[in-house]
Amino acid sequence: RYKTLSYNRVLEIHKQHLSPVVTAYFQKPLLLHQGHMEWLFDFEGNRYLDFFSGVVTVSVGHCHPKVNAAAQKQLTHLWHTSTIFFHPPMHEYAEKLSALLPEPLKVIFLTNSGSEANDLAMLMARAHSNNTDIISFRGAYHGCSPYTLGLTNVGSFKMKLPSGMGCQATMCPDVFRGPWGGSHCRDSPVQTIRKCNCAPGCCQAKDQYIEQFKDTLNTAVAKSIAGFFAEPIQGVNGVVQYPKGFLKEAFQLVRQRGGVCIADEVQTGFGRLGSHFWGFQTHDVLPDIVTMAKGIGNGFPMAAVVTTPEIAKSLAKRLLHFNTFGGNPMACAIGSAVLEVIKEDSLQENSQEVGTYMLLKFAKLRDEFEIVGDVRGKGLMIGIEMVKDKMSRQPLPHEEINQIHEDCKEMGLLIGRGGIFSQTFRIAPAMCITKPEVDFAVEVFRSALIQHMERRAK
Ligand code: PMP
């Protein structure tokens, strides 16, 4: 542990010198000193099971020995060159990453954050299509830069500043909270509590949301589109899943209007969804551009945009694109080690197996507690939506959710939050977690719910 600053001193410095825009997650902020795989340790040595992995970022485990070794080796060779010079780690990484993507997604641009990657994808879409309008879902989070803020449709991030001209928000096809949606609309082992009258193979909710999507397309400038951004499963919006077949049909409609389709895999990529390496594969679609960040570097700042040779050419014709740190040797060496670990440790398979096990366990809590409205997700991306009651599906009040969240932390379990009312607990641990750890997490969550019901009854 660090023998440096006391807890109170850290709070003081934070108040005086650090961004007041970022709020601490807990009433008593966590001061962390160390991480090991799926575990975190605070300044007093207390241990926490990290089920949010630094906002879905630590993909293979905190300080994974193989990733650490790769970083240490690179540290003594070469830190930085900038992309104007070549260095083998970048080329090795480009070859490894492109091998994981289907044709024709073979050209890689390296950046440092998800926002930067999406900024670049917006430029590409516009440069390639010669159109301006870009569509994204309500509730989507694609970044916080002035450009990507136009795509991010989460109220709390929308500053009173003009941002994102040419961006259109379309209705999110949320089968739990949206106007339409029924039991087996979505691709998840757990179905919604809303009953569905569709015959097998047909989804009326999907058709209704597609009509809304067409309306948005019709309001675009000159009825033409530069691009459409979608997360395969929405992260910040609370692990929202769309009806099966929606993205496939939406991609076709966008292409008919001259636009390109962008899959934002910042949270869903690198095997997290279990059944597939990339989230877009779970929708049986082929995007024109894929953006990735977070888990790509297991916590090291690193991001990428992957596209087709044609789109890359359209960008190159228009401008020079430069990024001082994008593709630096440290990030590339780490990124390569992350890809090797995912394969060697069978982490995608683990996401599938342990994730499904966890989902089914949490689904039992939905049946047990009236305030657990929905349990959803795929692999190790799980959402638990909290409601006043199942009938109304109204969000559980803030103070009540905050207390459950805090109680989990006090019992040694860290989970995330999401959704426009911050009503959904988000679970996305490092992909190395085990079933006994899941049992512990579910038991902690259950205890927090019981404590909550007891408080309510008083
Ligand atoms: N896209 C998605 C889906 C995200 O969840 C995030 C971050 N929460 C971003 C983009 C932006 O990434 P960054 O914070 O690295 O800029």
Residues whose N, C-alpha, C, O or C-beta is under 5 A from the ligand:
A	BS01	PMP	S113 G114 S115 E116 Y141 H142 G143 E231 G235 D264 V266 Q267 A293
